[in-house]
C-alpha cells in the first residue's frame, strides 16, 4: 500500500484508491485453480480476468482528474 496516502478527500478519491488496491493486491490464483481444469476453462478465466482488469483500469483513469492536488497519480483535466 502506498505509504503516502492521505485521508479520503472525496468519494472519487476513495473509489480510485479502492480500485488501485483491487488491481494491485487481489490474487486470483486460488480462484483460478478452482475454476480451471483444462485449456478451455483457463482461456475463459484469463479472458474474464483481463476484461475486468481493463474495466477497473478505465474506471480508475476517469477518477484521476478528481484526485487531491499533490496526489502522485493526479492528472490535470
N, C-alpha and C positions, 0 to 999 in steps of 0.2 A: 504494500500500500504506500502511496506517496506520502512521505512524512511532512511535506509542506502544505498539506491540505488545510484549508481554513473552514470555518463553520459554514453550513449550508446558507448561502446568502439569497437564494431564490429556489423556487421549485425546479426551474430548468437546471440550475447548478447541481442540485441534489440528483436529478434524473441523469445528468451527464456522468456524475461520479458513480452512480449505481450501474449504469451501462458499462462504463470502463471496468468496473470491478467484475461484472459478469463476464466480460470478454477476456479479462486477464487472469482470473482466479478460479473459474469453474472448470474442473477437469471432467471431461466426458468419457474417459477411458473405461470406467466401470460400467457405465450405461451401454457403451458400445460393445463391450464384452458380453453383456446380457442379450443384446438385441441382434448381434451379427454372428451368424454361424456359417455363412457361405459368401461367395463373391458377390452375389446379387444383393443380399441384405446389407453387406458392408458398403457397396456402392450407393445404395439408397440412403443409408445413415450418413455417409460422408457428404452426399449432396444436400441432405436436410440440414446438417450442421453448417455447411458453407452458406446456404440460403439464410439461415437465421443469423449467422455472424455478419453477413453482408447487411441485413436489415438493421441489426443493432448498431453497426458502424455508421450507417446512414442516419439513424436516429441521433447518435452522438454528434455527428457532424452538424446537424441542424441546430443543436444546442450550443455549439462552440461560441457563437457570437453573443450569447447571453451569459457567458461565464463572467465572474467578477474581474474587474481591472486588476492586472497583476498576475492573473492565473496563467501558468505557462502554456496552456493549450488554447487560450482565447484567440479568436480571430476577429478582426475588425469587420463590421458589417459593410 
